[in-house]
Structures are given as C-alpha cells and as structure tokens.
Amino acid sequence: MFSLGLSGWVKNTKQGTVIGQIQGPPDQVHDMKLWLTNVGSPSSRIDRTVFSNQRDISKLEIHGFSTRY
C-alpha cells in the first residue's frame, strides 16, 4: 500500500466505518497505522482508529492489496 510494501485488504462497512487487515514489516505497518490515524484517504473523516488482533507472523498470508465489497 502506497509504496510501503504492505499486503492486505480494506472494506467499507454499512455503518460508515472501514475494516481491514495489513501485513508486512513491523516498521511499515507502524507507518501505515500512523497514516490511517492522522491522514487517511482524501475523502475520509477520521473520528478514531482501533487496531486489534495484532500478531507477529513469519511470512505473509496475503499477497497484494485489495478492496473488498
């Protein structure tokens, strides 16, 4: 995602929130979390961010980045 070398997916929910999963090197995941918390996509309004179910993995389980519907 935006040249951080991350894999994962995002989905807009019916409640007006976004859910997703991010995988990649810890430093890049950290940078993405900062971007999601403070900047976001151009048309987004960020009220709060919640990151849960975080864990270390030895290799990527998802390859590429996609939008789910």
C-alpha positions in Angstrom: 0.0 0.0 0.0 1.3 3.4 -1.1 4.9 2.1 -1.6 5.3 0.7 1.9 5.4 -2.8 0.6 2.4 -4.0 2.6 -0.2 -6.6 1.8 -3.8 -6.8 3.0 -7.3 -5.6 2.3 -9.9 -2.9 3.2 -13.7 -2.8 3.2 -16.2 0.0 3.8 -18.9 -1.2 6.2 -22.6 -0.3 6.1 -22.1 1.6 9.4 -19.7 4.1 7.6 -16.5 2.6 9.1 -13.6 0.8 7.4 -12.3 -2.6 8.4 -9.2 -4.4 7.0 -6.1 -6.3 7.5 -2.5 -5.2 7.0 0.6 -7.4 6.8 4.2 -6.5 6.3 7.4 -5.5 8.0 6.7 -4.0 11.5 8.2 -0.6 10.7 6.0 -0.2 7.6 2.9 -1.5 9.4 3.6 1.1 12.1 3.9 3.9 9.4 0.6 2.7 7.9 -1.2 2.8 11.2 0.1 6.4 11.7 -1.2 7.4 8.3 -4.6 5.8 9.0 -4.9 7.6 12.3 -3.8 11.0 11.1 -4.3 11.4 7.4 -6.4 8.7 5.7 -7.8 8.8 2.2 -8.7 12.1 0.7 -12.5 11.7 1.2 -12.3 10.2 4.7 -13.1 11.8 8.1 -11.2 10.1 10.9 -13.0 10.1 14.2 -11.0 7.4 15.8 -8.9 4.3 14.9 -8.9 0.9 16.6 -6.3 -1.7 15.9 -7.0 -5.2 17.2 -5.9 -8.8 16.9 -2.3 -7.8 16.2 0.3 -10.6 16.0 3.7 -11.4 14.5 3.8 -13.7 11.5 6.8 -15.4 10.0 5.6 -14.9 6.4 2.8 -13.1 4.6 -0.5 -14.8 4.5 -1.9 -12.3 2.0 -0.2 -11.1 -1.2 -1.0 -7.8 -2.7 -3.6 -5.2 -1.6 -7.3 -5.3 -2.4 -10.6 -3.6 -1.7 -13.4 -6.0 -0.6 -17.1 -5.4 -1.3 
